[in-house]
Amino acid sequence: MKQGTRIYAIVAFGIFAFSFAGAKERVLTLDDYRDKMKGAWIGQMVGVSWGQPTEFKWNNEIIPEDKVPVWASDFPLRMAYGNDDLYVEMTFLKTLEDYGLDVPIRQAGIDFANSEYNLWCANKAGRSNLRRGIAPPDCSHPKNNKCPNDIDYQIEADYAGIISPGCPQEAIRLGNVFGRLMNYGDGVWAGQFIGALYAEAFFTTNINTLLDAGLAAIPTESDYAQMVRNVRQWHRENPHDWKTCWQKIRAAYSKKFNPQLRDSNGGIDVRLNGACIVLGLLYGEGDLDRSMVLSMRCGWDSDCNPSNVGGILMAAYGLKELPGKYTEKLDYVRKFSYTAYNLPTLFAVCEKLARQVVARHGGRIEKGSDGKERFVIPVQVPHPDPFIPSWKAPAPERIRFTKEEMEKQKFALLLPDPESVNDPNPTVRVQKTLDALFPGWKTSPNAPDMDPGLVDSFAMTGGTVYGLLRTHPPKRNEAVTLARALTIPVEKPSLHFAVANSPGGDFRLVVRINGCAILSTIIDDPSGKCHLCTFDISLEPWAGKEAKIELVNEPTGWYNEAALWKDIRLTAQGQEHL
């Protein structure tokens, strides 16, 4: 396939193609599987690297043509190996490699909870819940996760189709193991849709055939399915005017333009960004550059969307058909961040799992007359999940990890009532977190700004810190105070704690004992980041006396005034004193 070619028909590229009317099996040579599987990963790397400089810089507006990054052949080398759009899904592959296709969802949750990279949106909420003891699938339930329809599993579901050639039911099943760690309803169905597109891309380059395969894998009543049907209709109405289609997407799926959109978290919504993927596939008409650039120019999550588009199309075409500009600077030795995989080991595990998937779904591996292996795969009609959207979710089942399971988590936060840290009242969240992490301390009111309460992990200068409490002053001129009254122990009493500012902000830390300020200092980081400041304050003057200790998060202005607290404790003779 030469760059610029537009393809409208089914092209086999060495695959034994069938007219599917009456066909019972499809055949895919192992060489072709390997070629297309490699293309799928390279496509993701190209798309995400190309779009990354634009990510969330254009929201509700089209990226101007002159602002589209000029492709440079070292983009994948510089960006893709450290990109969360790739290494998160490799976490799921490692779980499948270690525990097999039938890995229980609870083990998948433990592995995800043990991941060490930063996360955002639904991923962060789901992993935080896992670390708090809320086991899957309750960790993604809308009651426990306020962003169930975020884009997260959509950008991570590529692996499911890559290891499931011609087996869309496996992509559906895997979505209910890994997608339910962070998403619910449309958020999961989006990933199943993407997985089904990849599963079909091993057999066709026809865009409408691919979209039909994706729709067949998700509930027809879902908002996501309706979105796909809408974009296809808008394309039929204006096949040469992608900007008019984009305007209709914005009107229907941007929270800013459609405030009634159900359970939307704004620009990170899966229906909005999924529409950008479908637009890129339809209006790109098979041209790799044009397809990725159009999905990028739609804006919003403009690196994730071309990553999906690039992966799907390059799976359809295969590595051998790709222009050299996409592949000439790839590093086959370098590992992807936070993973055990470089490109050769990634390709090997995908082939290993694909062999298992084909056998699982009634297929077989045989040798042709040329002595080469090939997959023989039964034609599969997928059975989508029941239609249970986030806004009709039944009550969670209060599924919890056992003590033994929590002990397998490196960053577990053992909370007496994991649901309490998701309370809608920020002051309640802060108090419940104090009760769990620093018992005996009480909080004054907090504002909802910056999500006060438990923070399971936070990247700071010097590394990631785990198990923090975030407070936020209720008003511009009113502090939030953590207080504790007790009899100060006699032998060498000390107050220990660590506290950090929020990135780009500062606040005044005040320590008072019995109403008298013994410390007042600004907590900030001139670099615009944040770092943990540790304090060790002698309480000898109050030894043996009743005292009220107050730790004050006092606003200095009104920009990022939150405080992040760690390790608040009292000691006597160097030993912790409760």
N, C-alpha and C positions, 0 to 999 in steps of 0.2 A: 504494500500500500504506500504510494508516494504521497508526500505531504500536499494537501490541497485537494486530494481526491474526495469526492462526495459519493457515498455508497447508499443506495436505496434498497438493494436486494440482498437476499441471503447469500453469503459467500462462505465457503467451507474451509479454505486454506488447508487442504490436506486431510480434513475430517471426512469420514464417511457420512455424507449428508442424507437425510431422509425427507421426503414429503410426509409431514406428520399425520396426515389423514390415514389412519389404520396402522401406522407404524407401532411396533411394540418395543423396539430397542433402538438405542442410538450407540454409535461406536466412536470412540475418541482414542486415537493412538497415544501411547504414553509420551512419545516425543512431542506431540501437539499439546498435551496437557502441560508438560513442563514449560514449553514455550509460552503458552498463554498465562500460566500461573506466574511466571517471571514477569511477563508484561504487566500483569495486574499490580504487582508490588512496585515496579518502576513507575507505572502510571500514577499511583498514589504519591510517590515521592516527587515526581515532576509537578503534579497539580498543587500540592501543598506548599512546595518550595516557591513556585512561581507566584502564588497568591499571597504568601505570608506577609510581604511588606504592605499589603493593603488591608489586612484583617481588621474589621470593625472601624475603619477610618471613614467609610462612606456608608451611612445608615439612612435608609429612605431616600437615597439618591443614587443615580447611576454613576459609576466611576468613569470620569472623562477618559476618552481614548488615549490622550497624551499622558495620563497618569498610570496606565498599565505598565508594569515593570517590563523592561526589555529582557527577553530570555537570555540568560547566560548559562553556559554549559556546566558551570560549577555550582549552580543553585542546589542540586541535590546534595553535593558534597558539603556545602556550607550549612544547610538548614535541615534537611529531612532526617538525618540520623539522630537529631536531638528534639524531634517534634512529637508532641503528645498525640497527634492524629495517627501516628504509626506505633509508638511504643506501648500505648495502652492496649491496643488489640493484640499485641504480642504477649502481653500478660495472660490473655485468655488462651492463646496458642500454647503457652508453656504449661498452663493448667491441664489442657487436653493432652499434651505430650506426657506429662507426669502421671495423670490419673485415668487417662483413656476417655473415650467419647461419652461414657456413662457417668462421668464425674458428677457427684451430687452437687446441687446448687449451693449447699452450705459450705462445701470445700471450695467451690469457686469464690464464694464470699470471703472466706478466710484468706485466700491468695490475694484477692483484690484489696482487702483490708491491710495486708502486709506490704503493698506497693509503697515505694518511697518517693515518688514524683509528686509535684504539685498538681492539684486538680481544681476545676471550677465547675460551677453550675450543678447539673444533676449528678455528675460524677462525684463531685465533692460531697454533696448531700448524702448520696448513697453510701460512699465509703465512710463518712463520719458516723452514720447510723450503724454500720457494721462494727466499727470500733467501739461504739457505745453499747454493743450487745444485741442490737435489733437484727435478727437473722433474716436472710432472704426467704421469701420475696417481700416481707414487711418493710425491709430497708428502703424500698422504692415506692411504697404505698403513698398516695397523695396526702394522707394525714401526717406522715412522717417526712415527706419530701415535697417542698412547696414548688418544685419545678419539674414535674414528671414528664412534661412534653418538650423538654429542652433537646438540643440536637445531639447529645452525647453518644447514644448508642448508634445513631445513624452514621457518625463519622468513624465508628469502631467496628462496624459489622462486616466490613469487606472480607475479613478472614473467613467468615462463615460460608460465604459463597465460593471463595477461592478453594476451599477444601471440599466443596460439595458439587463437583461438575455434574450437571443434569439431575441434581437431587435437591430441589428447592425445599422439600419437607425437612431436610436436615438443617437448612438455614433457618427455618421457622423454629425448629426444636432448640437449636443453639441460642436463638434469641430469647427463649424462655429460661435458659440457664444463665446467660451472661447479661442480656439486656435487662432482665429483671433485677439486676444488682443496683441499677441507678434510674431506670425509666419505667413508665407505666403507660398503657394504652397506646396512643399515637406515637409516643416516644419509642416504644418497643416495635410497633408495626413498621415504623420508618426503617429500622435496621433490618427487619425481615424482608421488606421490599428491596432494599439495597442488596442483601444477600442473594435474593432470588434473581436479581439482574445479573450478578456475577455468575451464578450457577448456569444461567442460560447463555451467557456471553461466550462460553466454550463452544457453542454450536451456531452462533449467528452474529452478524454485525448489524442486522436490521433493527433500527431504533424502536419502531413500533412493536416488533416482536419481543424485544427486551422489556418494554414497558408493560405489555400484556402479561408477560411472565411475572413481573413484579406485582401487578395488581392481583393476579391469581393467588398470591401468597398472603394477602392481608384481608381483613373483613371489609366487604364492600360498603358497609354502612359507616365506616370510619371517616373522620374528617380528612385523614391523610389520603385515603383512596379518592375521596371527592376532589381533593386538591389536584391529584394527578389527572383525573378526568377533566377538571376545569382547564388546566394548563394545555392539555391536548386540544380542547375545544377552542381556546383562545388562539392557539397556533393554527388551527384549521381556518379560523376566521381571518387571520392576518399572517399568512405563512412567510411573508417577507419583511415583517415589521416587528422585530423582537421587543422594541421599546414600548410599543402599545401593550404587548403581552405583559411586560414587566410592570407597567402602570396598573394593570388589573390585578396582578399578584400583590402589589403593595396595598391596593385598596381592600383586598380580601383578607390578607394574612399578616399585615403589619399591625401590631397592637396600637400604634399611634394613629393609624387611619381607620382601624376597625376595633374600637374599644370593647366590642361585644365578643371578640374572639375568645373562645373558652379555654381556660387554664393556660394562657400564654404568658411567657416570661420575656416578652418583647423581641428584640432582634435575634435572640438565640433560639427562637421557637423552631421546632422541627418542621412544621408545615410550611413556614415561610422559607426556610433554607432548602427544604426539599423541593419547593417550587423552582428555586434557582437551579437546582440540579436538572430537573426535567426540562426547563427552558434551555439550558446549555446543550442537552442531548438533542432536543428537537431542532433548534435553530442552528446548531453546529453542523447538522447534516453529515455526520461522520468525519468531518475535518477535525483533527486532534487539536490543533492550535485554536481554531475558532471556537470549538466546544468548550474548552477550558477557559478561554478568555471571556466568553459570554457569561458563563456561570460566575466568574470572578467579577465582572463588571456590574453584575446585579447588586453587589455590595453585601452588607451584613457580614456573615461569617465567610469571607471571600477567599479563604485558603482551604477550608474544609470542603466547600462545595466543588471547586475544581479538582480537588483530590479524589472525591468520589467519581466525578466525571472521567478524569484521566485514568483511574484504575479500571473502570468498567470498559472503556473503549480500548485500552491497551490490552486488557484481557481478551477482548474480541479479536484484535488484530494479531497479537502475539509479539514477542520480543524481536523476532527476526524481521518483522515488517516496520519496526520503528526507525525513525530518522536518527542518524548518529548523534545529533545534537542533544538527544535525551540520555544517551548512554555512555558517551565517550569519557566522561569524568567520574563515573561511578567508582566507589571504593569498595572492593569485594572483601576487604580485610576488616575494616572498621565495624565495630559493633554498634547497634542502636542503643541509645541511652537507656539505662535501667533494665536491660535485657541480656540474655545469653546469646543473642543472635547477631551474626553478620549475614550478608546476603546468601552465601552458600548454605549455612546452617538453617536459615529461614526457609530456603527453597526445599531443603531436605525434609524438614518437619512437615511442611505442607504436603509433599508427595506421600510421606508416610501416613498422614491422617486421611488424605484423599483415598488411598487404597482401602482404608478401613471403612470410610463412608460409603464408597461404592458397594463394597461387600455387604454392609449393613442394610442397604436398600435393595438387595436382591440382584445386584450386578455381579460381574465376574471379571477377572483379568485373564486374558488368553493371549496366545501368540498367533500372529497372522502368518500367512504363507512366506512372508519375508523374514520371519523369525523374530520380529519385534513385538513387544507387549502392547496391548491395547485394552482399554476399558470397554466393556459391553454393558450398557446401562439401560435398565427398563425405563420406558417413557413414564414419567411420573406426573400425576395430577395432584397438586398440593391441596391440603386441607387447612385453611387458615384457623387462627385462634377464634374463640367466641368473641363477640363484640361487647367488651366491657371497657368503656372509655374512663378516663380519669375522673370525670364529673359524675359518673355513676358507680364509682368504686364501692363495693361492699366494705363494711367495717374491717379493719385489719384484724388478723387472728392472734395478735400478740405473740408472734413467734420469736423466741429468744435463743441465743447461743447458750450451750451448756458451759459450766465452769471449765470443763476440760477443753472445749473449743476455744474459749476466750484465752486460755493459756497458750494456745498455738499462735495467737496474734502478738506481733512484736510491739504494736502501739495501742494495745487495748486500753480502754478507759472504763474501768469497772464501776458502773453507776447503778445505784439501787433501783432507779426507775428510769430506764433509757428514754422513754417517751417524754419525760418532763422537760428535757432540754430542748424540745421542739415546741414548747408552749408558745402561743402567739403573744403573750405578755412578756416584754423584754425583762422586766424586773423579776418576774417569776423565773425566767430562764437563768438569770444571773444568780438568784438565790439557790436554785436547785443545783447549779454548777458549784457554788460555794459549798453546799451541803455534801457534795460528792468528793470534791477535790481538797477543800480547805474547811473542814467542819468547825463550827463554832463562830464563824464570821457571818455578819449580816450586812445586807446592802441597802442603801437608800434608793429611791427611784432612778431608773435609767430610761433614756429615750430609745426608740427603736432604730435610730440611725446606726448604720454599720453593723447591724446584727449582733447585739450584745449576747453573751452567754458562752457556751463551750466552744472552743476552737480546737479541733483535734490536732491540727498541725499548721505551722506558719513559717514561711521562708524568711529568714532574717540574715543580716550580715553575720557571717560565721557559720551558717548552716540552718537547717530546718529544726524548729523547736516544737515539741509535742505536748499536748495536754495543757492548754492555756485557758484563762478566763478573760473575756473581753468585757469591759465596761464602757459606757458612754454617758456623759453628762446630760441631764434632762433638758437644760436650757443653756443659752449662750452665757448667762451670768450665774449659773447654778452648778455646783460640783456634784459628783456622785462619790459616796463615801462607803468604804468597807470598814466595819467596826466590830470590835470584840471586847467584852468586859470580863475580867477574870482577876484572880489573885496571882500576882507575879511570883514565880518561884524564887527561892532564896539563893540558890547556888548558881552563880554566873549566868543569870538569865540574859537571853538575847532574842532579838526579833530579826528573822531572816526573810527576805523576799527578793524576787527579781521582777522587773517591769520594763516594758518597751512601749515606745510610741507606735502609732500607725504610720505606714509609708507616706511621706510628704507632709505629715502633721506633727504637732507637738502638744504638750500639755504641762501644767505645773503639778508636780508631785509634792504633796504636803503630808508629813507624818505628825500626828498630834497625839499626845498622851494627857489624859484628863483635861482636854481642851487647850493645852499649850503646845504650840508648834515647835517641834525639836528639829525639823528638817523641812526645807522648802527649796526645790530645785526644778529647773526645766528639763524635761525628758524629750530629747529630739535626736535627729541624725542629720547633720548638714548635707549628707550625700543624697538626701531625699528618700532614703530607705529606712530601715529600723534596726535597732540592735537592743539586746537584752542587757539592762543595767542591774547589777546585783548589789544588794544592800545588806549589811550586817550591823545592827544597831544594839549597843549594850543597853540593857534595862536595869543595870545595877542600882541607879537612884530610886527605883520603885520596888526593889526586892522585898518580898514579904507583904506588899501593900496591894490594896484593890486599885485597879487601873482600867481605864477605858482607852483602848488603842484604836486610832483611826488612820486609815490609808486613804488619801484623798486624790481623786482624778479631777483636777480643776481646769476648766477651759481657759485658754489664753486668747482665743479669738473664736472662730467658729468654722474651722476647717480640719477635718480628720482628728477630732479631739479624743478619740477612743484610746484607752489604755489596755495593754495586754499583760496579764499578771501570771506569774509562775512561782511555784514553790514557796507559798506563804506559810511560815511556821514559827513557833516559839521553841527555844531550846533552854535546857538547864544543865549545866556542866557538860555542854556539848551534845547532850542527848535530846531528842525531840520530846517536847512537853505538850500534851494534849490539854 
